[in-house]
């Protein structure tokens, strides 16, 4: 249920792409930091499984937005979140290389 809510939240562009997630994360409460970490986990898992399908469909704008959110989240000063994002970026670049 939470992943579905996150999906709706992100893809309805409730978070502006101009937001500084790094700054927000550093001043956020534990619950909000956990949300950002869960969002990173969701986006990485979702894009790993369905990224190629999204590239073929007429939802390339949403795919681009999801990748931009992941770029913003990757900038957060947290080792665990960085590892989550790094795993996805590694998988993406590996696919691009192939």
C-alpha positions in Angstrom: 0.0 0.0 0.0 2.8 2.4 0.9 4.6 1.8 -2.4 1.3 2.6 -4.3 0.9 5.8 -2.4 4.5 6.8 -3.1 4.0 6.0 -6.8 0.9 8.2 -6.9 2.7 10.9 -4.9 5.7 11.0 -7.2 4.0 10.6 -10.5 1.5 13.3 -9.8 4.4 15.6 -9.3 3.6 16.5 -5.7 7.3 17.0 -5.0 8.6 19.8 -7.2 11.8 18.9 -9.1 13.4 22.2 -7.9 13.4 21.1 -4.3 16.7 20.6 -2.6 16.2 17.1 -1.1 19.7 17.1 0.4 18.8 20.2 2.5 15.3 18.9 3.4 16.8 15.5 4.5 19.4 17.2 6.7 16.7 19.2 8.6 13.9 16.6 8.5 12.5 14.5 11.3 13.3 10.8 11.4 9.9 10.0 9.9 10.6 12.3 6.9 14.1 10.9 6.4 12.6 7.4 6.4 10.2 8.5 3.8 13.0 9.7 1.5 14.9 6.5 2.1 11.7 4.5 1.2 11.2 6.6 -1.8 14.7 5.8 -3.0 14.1 2.1 -2.4 10.8 2.2 -4.3 12.2 4.2 -7.2 15.2 1.9 -7.6 13.2 -1.3 -7.4 10.5 0.0 -9.7 12.9 1.4 -12.3 15.0 -1.8 -12.2 11.9 -3.9 -12.9 9.9 -1.7 -15.2 12.4 0.9 -16.6 12.7 -0.7 -20.0 8.9 -1.0 -20.3 8.5 2.7 -19.4 11.0 3.6 -22.2 8.8 1.9 -24.7 5.5 3.3 -23.5 4.2 6.8 -23.9 5.2 7.7 -20.3 8.8 8.9 -21.0 8.1 12.2 -19.1 7.3 10.2 -16.0 10.4 8.1 -16.4 12.5 11.2 -16.8 10.9 12.7 -13.6 11.5 9.5 -11.7 15.2 9.6 -12.7 15.4 13.3 -11.8 14.0 12.5 -8.3 16.6 9.7 -8.0 19.4 12.1 -8.9 18.1 14.5 -6.2 17.9 11.7 -3.7 21.4 10.5 -4.6 22.8 13.8 -3.4 21.5 13.2 0.2 24.3 13.0 2.8 23.4 9.5 4.0 25.5 6.4 3.3 22.6 3.9 3.2 20.6 6.1 0.7 23.8 6.6 -1.4 24.3 2.8 -1.5 20.6 2.3 -2.6 21.0 4.8 -5.4 24.4 3.6 -6.4 23.1 0.1 -6.9 20.5 1.4 -9.3 22.9 3.7 -11.2 25.3 0.7 -11.5 22.5 -1.4 -12.9 21.4 1.3 -15.3 24.9 2.0 -16.7 25.5 -1.7 -17.0 22.3 -2.0 -19.1 23.4 1.0 -21.2 26.8 -0.5 -21.8 25.4 -3.8 -23.0 
